[in-house]
Amino acid sequence: MISFFRSFFQSKIGLAISFIFLALIAVAFAASDVTGGATFGGVSSESVAEIDGDGIGTAEFSSTVSNAFNQFRQQNPQLDMAAFEAQGGIDGILEQMVGSYAASAFGQSIGLGASKRLVDSEIAGIQAFKGADGRFDETLFRNALAQQGLTEARVRLDIERGLLSDQLMIPATFGSKMASQMALPYAGLILEGREGNIAFVPSAAFAPKTAPSEAQLQSFFSRNGARYRIPERRVLRYATFITDRFRDQVKVTDAEIAALYKTRSAEFAATEKRDLEQLIVPTEAAAKAIAAKINGGASMAAAAKDAGLAPVDLGLRSKEELTRDASPAVANAVFAAASGKVATPAKSALGWHVVRIDSISAIAGRSLAQVRATLENEIAQDKLRQTVADFTANLEDRIADGASLADIAKDEKLTLEVSPELLANGQSPSRPDFAPIGAYQAMLPVAFGLEEDAGPQLVEVQQGKEFAIFEVQDIKRAAPPPLASIRERVARDWALAQGLSSAKKLADSIAKSSRTSADLAKAVTGAKVPLPGIEQIATNRQTIMQQQGRVPPPVALLFSMAEGTTKVLEGPNRTGWFIVHLSKINRGDASKVPELLQATRTQLGQVVADEYGQQLMAAMKATTNVKRNPAAIKRVKDQLTGRTREN
């Protein structure tokens, strides 16, 4: 996840849009309909950094980090803020914010700008702010800002900074290329093959035969606690209810059914539909010429083909539908023509319509008695939805007023249940067979974004059918489990760790004496302890690339060595040491594979663009006066990661 984060901001596209990404990340998160998340409190409004006197406040920095973290967490539910910080996520966000401010300041200093109209268009183009008609919705915009505690001025300023940054970064990085001769050796690497040998010295061969003492085990566990760390777990207390419980409250009267029938009388009246084929041409003359051919005996397809077109089968259409989809003139012409004929050409906004009536279907009207059951069910469903909406709104009001989950469950006669300890992905360390189905799928994404003091939450489990109300009963911070619960595992790891040192000495000794494959074989055979057999490797980079990250580490090491050398590599989980000998490199010639050379040029062009962007950003930071506040940065990190609470 963090590698994605880093690579995104260092990519050609990332450099161009990273600033606008930072500007909109809070809004995008709000619009994603995810609530909760790390909040900021207890830290003053001082700045974590100043750029030409313009400060990045602690609150702004914290909210940007929190919302970015929650977006990344949607892709990696087990990510916690401490891990995000340890892998450079928080520092990366700060550097991008500093870069955004610096680029904006530099852009303004050389006369660049972003007009109010341009900022308006950026806001209007955000999908989350568009209503059902596809247009900008002021209410959605205001609600999103309120949900995240943002002001319109803040969002506008951030977008303006992003636009200024784009004006600088895109021209500097766009269209970067690398010469063929420069790309040739890199393309040749893809065709390169390597041959070698891999031996292994297991730690178990040197592990102590006796169990560790209590002091040794405790000391080892204390030093290596991070290896056994269990991610944050949460216990949920919840109750569910289905909307069917409200059906008895829904009553439908004869008057309501009759009123709905009257309102929709046109729908139930007798009507006529016509099966239509259509062509649209730009001029009236062309339309009349095609119509004349068809009325003269030519098929619709043949007449259309002569004009370089193809007819479209519209299927059965009523006059109202055709009026809506084309124009009143087209609908009147079509419904005035006889079956099997072509209607008089008529015009719409798209052009002149040539329509052939293949058949006419008369649809009888339906009486109130015939549609009564359908209308009654529709009214009942509408009333049920409104009843559920009123009930859930009332629940949310009670929660906002401080009602407890226990009180709500008691008043509404709901049964409270308690979950096992759960990870963010729904797994339970204490119950491996637990399946997070049903309500858990709706609760978990919200639950792991809540703070400890958050009140009850209401979520929809199945749209319009089932809801859950829950609270986080307990939070188990990420930490190693008690030693007693994993004693055998820790004891095995201790034994391997003791043997690892002796195994390393033997592996180093073998590597030092192994200048050839024969030397390696001789050293392994003559070792003082029995060792596994030597594995011969012959592969190429194309094969490695196709394995998409699933390459064994010693094989990967083979491709970073000089010919005739031997290196030692630690195996996973202290299991031992690999001894890798590279005996031969088979060079590749990409000049004979032009498509590969061109692809390599394209990829390296992106690398060049990245470098241009990074150098330009470094220059802009150097040009502006950037001052960081390490103490404020630390306080924000402590607040976000929970170190303040732990201390």
Secondary structure, 3 states (H helix, E strand, C coil): CHHHHHHHHHCHHHHHHHHHHHHHHHHHHHHCCCCCCCCCCCCCCCEEEEECCEEEEHHHHHHHHHHHHHHHHHHCCCCCHHHHHHCCHHHHHHHHHHHHHHHHHHHHHCCCCCCHHHHHHHHHCCHHHECCCCCECHHHHHHHHHHHCCCHHHHHHHHHHHHHHHHHHHHHHCCCCCCHHHHHHHHHHHHCEEEEEEEEEEHHHHCCCCCCCHHHHHHHHHHCHHHHCECCEEEEEEEEEEHHHHHHHCCCCHHHHHHHHHHCHHHHCCEEEEEEEEEEECCHHHHHHHHHHHHCCCCHHHHHHHCCCCCEEEEEEEHHHHHHHCCHHHHHHHCCCCCCCECCCEEECCEEEEEEEEEEEEECCCCHHHHHHHHHHHHHHHHHHHHHHHHHHHHHHHHHCCCCHHHHHHHCCCCCEECCCECCCCCCCCCCCCCCCCHHHHHHHHHCCCCCCCCCEEEEEECCCEEEEEEEEEEECCECCCHHHHHHHHHHHHHHHHHHHHHHHHHHHHHHCCCCHHHHHHHHHCCCCCCCCCEEEEEEHHHHHHCCCCCCHHHHHHCCCCCCCEEEEECHHHCEEEEEEEEEEECCCHHHCHHHHHHHHHHHHHHHHHHHHHHHHHHHHHHCCEEECHHHHHHHHHHHHCHHHHC
